[in-house]
Amino acid sequence: MNSSNHPLLKFLANLPQFHSQLLHGVVVDMRSGATVAKYDGGDEPKHYHSLEVRWPAQTFDGKIIIDGEKYARLQMMEAINLGASEASLSLALEKALD
């Protein structure tokens, strides 16, 4: 699976606080400028939902690997605070996690 069709990135791209750059394999958090990409952990199942986040002021080249499900749920709650529909986002997230 390539980055542009990763289900969690597609989910994040539809949240109001994100800007989609899926052609480049990332989404951008418009509040912090952080870029979020699929973590390429190979074929290991434990990394299927892992994401890689990079912040603009990050001073080291290392990758920050995060639990994509946890991150998506946090961002979903932020989107709900911004006025998005909880029911539709919950359904979309569950679909992305299948």
Secondary structure as the mmCIF struct_conf table of DSSP 4:
data_model
#
loop_
_struct_conf.conf_type_id
_struct_conf.id
_struct_conf.beg_label_comp_id
_struct_conf.beg_label_asym_id
_struct_conf.beg_label_seq_id
_struct_conf.end_label_comp_id
_struct_conf.end_label_asym_id
_struct_conf.end_label_seq_id
HELX_RH_3T_P HELX_RH_3T_P1 SER A 3 ASN A 5
HELX_RH_AL_P HELX_RH_AL_P1 PRO A 7 ALA A 13
TURN_TY1_P TURN_TY1_P1 ASN A 14 ASN A 14
BEND BEND1 LEU A 15 LEU A 15
TURN_TY1_P TURN_TY1_P2 PRO A 16 GLN A 17
STRN STRN1 PHE A 18 GLN A 21
HELX_RH_3T_P HELX_RH_3T_P2 LEU A 22 HIS A 24
TURN_TY1_P TURN_TY1_P3 GLY A 25 GLY A 25
STRN STRN2 VAL A 26 ASP A 29
TURN_TY1_P TURN_TY1_P4 MET A 30 SER A 32
STRN STRN3 THR A 35 LYS A 38
TURN_TY1_P TURN_TY1_P5 GLY A 42 ASP A 43
HELX_RH_3T_P HELX_RH_3T_P3 PRO A 45 HIS A 47
TURN_TY1_P TURN_TY1_P6 TYR A 48 HIS A 49
STRN STRN4 SER A 50 ARG A 54
TURN_TY1_P TURN_TY1_P7 PRO A 56 ALA A 57
BEND BEND2 PHE A 60 PHE A 60
STRN STRN5 ILE A 64 ASP A 67
HELX_RH_AL_P HELX_RH_AL_P2 GLY A 68 ASN A 81
TURN_TY1_P TURN_TY1_P8 LEU A 82 GLY A 83
HELX_RH_AL_P HELX_RH_AL_P3 GLU A 86 LEU A 97
#
